[in-house]
Amino acid sequence: MARLRKGVSYRKVKRPYTRYSKFRKKSYIKATPNVIIAKFELGNKTGEFKVHAELISKKPVQIRQEAIEAARRTCNRYLERNVGKNNYHLKIKIYPFHILRENPIAKGAGADRFSTGMSHAFGKPAGIAAQVRKGQVLFLVRTSKEHVKATRKALKRANYKLPVSCSIQIKENK
C-alpha cells in the first residue's frame, strides 16, 4: 500500500475543484475513496446527561479522515477505561466530504515515457478530508458532572491527533 503524504500538504482550506455527480459526464472525479471512520456516535446514545463538553477548532483547516479516526479512537478508549461504557456519549460532528487529489510523478528508469508532468496535473483521488471553519465543533461528549475531569482529558488527548489547536468548552444543562 502506498504511503500517505504529510498532513501539511492538505492542511490549507481551498475551494474544491472536485465535482462528483451521479451523471458520469458531469463528474470531474470518477470515483471517491471510502470513508474509514468506523462510527460517528459511541457510548450510551439514549442516556440523560447533564454536561456537554465540546472540542472547538481555533482556525480554519482541512482534517484528513485518518486524523479524525485516530482522534476518535484515542478519545473513546480513554472514556471507556476511565468513565465506563454507559456513562458518556461521544459524537463526531464533522464529516469528510472534500476529495484530496494527488498527481503522482513517475520515478525510475523509463519514467519519461509515461509521465505526463504538469500538463495533465488534475490528479487522482488520494483520500478525503473534512473542511473545518474557525469556531466549529469537532467532537461533542455528553456526560455527568462527576466525569468532567476525565472527559476534558479525553478531548485533550484527541486534540493531539488533530492538525489544529482546539479549545475545550464545557456547558451544563439545567
C-alpha positions as CSV (number, residue, x, y, z in Angstrom):
1,M,0.0,0.0,0.0
2,A,1.2,3.5,-0.8
3,R,2.4,5.8,2.0
4,L,0.4,8.8,2.9
5,R,1.8,12.3,2.3
6,K,2.3,14.5,5.2
7,G,-0.8,16.3,6.5
8,V,0.8,19.7,5.8
9,S,0.2,19.0,2.1
10,Y,-3.5,19.2,2.6
11,R,-4.0,21.5,5.6
12,K,-5.0,24.7,3.8
13,V,-8.7,25.2,3.1
14,K,-9.2,25.8,-0.6
15,R,-12.3,26.0,-2.8
16,P,-12.7,22.4,-4.0
17,Y,-12.5,21.8,-7.8
18,T,-13.8,18.3,-7.3
19,R,-17.2,17.6,-8.6
20,Y,-18.7,14.2,-8.1
21,S,-22.0,13.8,-9.9
22,K,-24.4,10.9,-10.3
23,F,-24.1,11.6,-14.1
24,R,-20.7,10.4,-15.2
25,K,-20.3,13.1,-17.9
26,K,-20.6,15.9,-15.4
27,S,-18.1,14.4,-12.9
28,Y,-14.5,15.7,-12.7
29,I,-13.6,12.9,-10.4
30,K,-14.6,9.4,-11.4
31,A,-14.5,7.7,-8.0
32,T,-14.5,8.7,-4.4
33,P,-12.4,6.9,-1.7
34,N,-14.3,5.1,1.0
35,V,-14.7,6.7,4.5
36,I,-12.6,4.8,7.0
37,I,-14.2,6.3,10.1
38,A,-15.8,3.4,11.8
39,K,-18.6,5.1,13.9
40,F,-19.7,8.7,14.3
41,E,-21.6,8.0,17.6
42,L,-20.2,6.0,20.5
43,G,-21.2,5.2,24.1
44,N,-24.7,5.5,25.6
45,K,-26.8,7.3,22.9
46,T,-30.0,7.4,24.9
47,G,-28.8,8.4,28.4
48,E,-29.7,11.6,30.1
49,F,-26.5,13.6,30.7
50,K,-26.2,17.0,32.4
51,V,-22.8,18.1,31.0
52,H,-21.8,18.8,27.4
53,A,-18.1,19.0,26.5
54,E,-17.1,20.3,23.0
55,L,-13.8,20.3,21.2
56,I,-13.8,23.6,19.1
57,S,-11.4,24.5,16.3
58,K,-9.5,27.7,16.7
59,K,-8.5,28.1,13.0
60,P,-10.0,27.1,9.6
61,V,-8.3,23.8,8.4
62,Q,-8.7,20.6,6.5
63,I,-8.5,17.5,8.6
64,R,-7.9,14.2,6.8
65,Q,-10.1,11.2,7.7
66,E,-7.1,9.3,9.1
67,A,-6.6,12.0,11.7
68,I,-10.3,12.1,12.6
69,E,-10.3,8.3,13.1
70,A,-7.1,8.4,15.2
71,A,-8.6,11.2,17.4
72,R,-11.9,9.2,17.8
73,R,-10.1,6.0,18.8
74,T,-8.0,7.8,21.4
75,C,-10.9,9.7,22.9
76,N,-13.2,6.7,23.0
77,R,-10.5,4.4,24.6
78,Y,-9.8,6.9,27.3
79,L,-13.5,7.4,28.1
80,E,-14.3,3.7,28.1
81,R,-11.5,2.9,30.6
82,N,-11.9,5.9,32.9
83,V,-15.7,6.7,32.7
84,G,-17.3,3.4,31.7
85,K,-19.3,2.4,28.6
86,N,-22.7,3.7,29.8
87,N,-21.6,7.0,31.3
88,Y,-20.9,9.0,28.2
89,H,-22.0,9.7,24.6
90,L,-19.3,10.7,22.1
91,K,-20.4,12.2,18.8
92,I,-18.1,13.3,15.9
93,K,-19.7,16.5,14.4
94,I,-17.6,16.7,11.2
95,Y,-17.8,14.6,8.1
96,P,-15.0,14.2,5.4
97,F,-16.6,15.3,2.1
98,H,-13.7,17.0,0.4
99,I,-11.8,14.8,-2.0
100,L,-8.0,15.1,-2.0
101,R,-6.1,14.7,-5.2
102,E,-2.6,13.7,-5.9
103,N,-0.6,14.0,-9.2
104,P,1.9,11.1,-8.9
105,I,5.2,11.8,-10.6
106,A,6.8,8.7,-12.1
107,K,10.4,7.9,-10.9
108,G,13.0,5.5,-12.1
109,A,14.2,4.2,-15.4
110,G,11.9,4.9,-18.4
111,A,9.7,7.3,-16.4
112,D,9.8,9.9,-19.1
113,R,7.8,7.6,-21.4
114,F,4.6,7.5,-19.3
115,S,4.9,10.6,-17.1
116,T,2.7,13.5,-18.0
117,G,4.5,16.0,-15.8
118,M,2.4,19.1,-15.1
119,S,0.5,19.0,-18.5
120,H,-2.4,16.9,-17.1
121,A,-2.0,17.6,-13.4
122,F,-5.6,17.3,-12.2
123,G,-4.6,14.2,-10.1
124,K,-6.3,11.1,-8.9
125,P,-8.2,10.8,-5.6
126,A,-5.8,10.1,-2.8
127,G,-8.1,10.5,0.2
128,I,-10.8,12.6,1.7
129,A,-10.9,15.4,4.3
130,A,-13.3,17.5,6.4
131,Q,-13.2,21.2,5.8
132,V,-13.5,22.9,9.2
133,R,-14.3,26.5,9.9
134,K,-13.0,28.6,12.8
135,G,-15.2,28.0,15.9
136,Q,-16.7,24.8,14.5
137,V,-17.4,21.9,17.0
138,L,-15.4,18.8,16.1
139,F,-16.3,16.4,18.9
140,L,-19.1,16.5,21.4
141,V,-19.2,14.5,24.6
142,R,-22.2,14.3,26.9
143,T,-21.6,13.0,30.4
144,S,-22.4,13.6,34.1
145,K,-20.8,16.1,36.5
146,E,-18.5,13.6,38.2
147,H,-16.8,12.6,34.9
148,V,-16.0,16.1,33.7
149,K,-12.3,15.9,34.5
150,A,-11.8,12.6,32.6
151,T,-13.9,14.0,29.7
152,R,-11.7,17.0,29.5
153,K,-8.6,14.8,29.5
154,A,-10.0,12.6,26.7
155,L,-10.8,15.6,24.5
156,K,-7.3,17.0,25.1
157,R,-5.8,13.6,24.0
158,A,-8.0,13.7,20.9
159,N,-6.7,17.2,20.2
160,Y,-3.1,15.9,20.0
161,K,-4.1,13.8,17.0
162,L,-5.6,16.7,15.0
163,P,-3.6,19.2,12.9
164,V,-5.2,22.3,14.5
165,S,-5.2,23.8,18.0
166,C,-8.6,23.5,19.7
167,S,-10.3,24.7,22.8
168,I,-12.5,22.7,25.1
169,Q,-15.8,24.2,26.2
170,I,-17.9,22.6,29.0
171,K,-21.6,23.5,29.3
172,E,-24.1,22.4,32.0
173,N,-27.7,21.6,31.2
174,K,-30.3,22.6,33.8
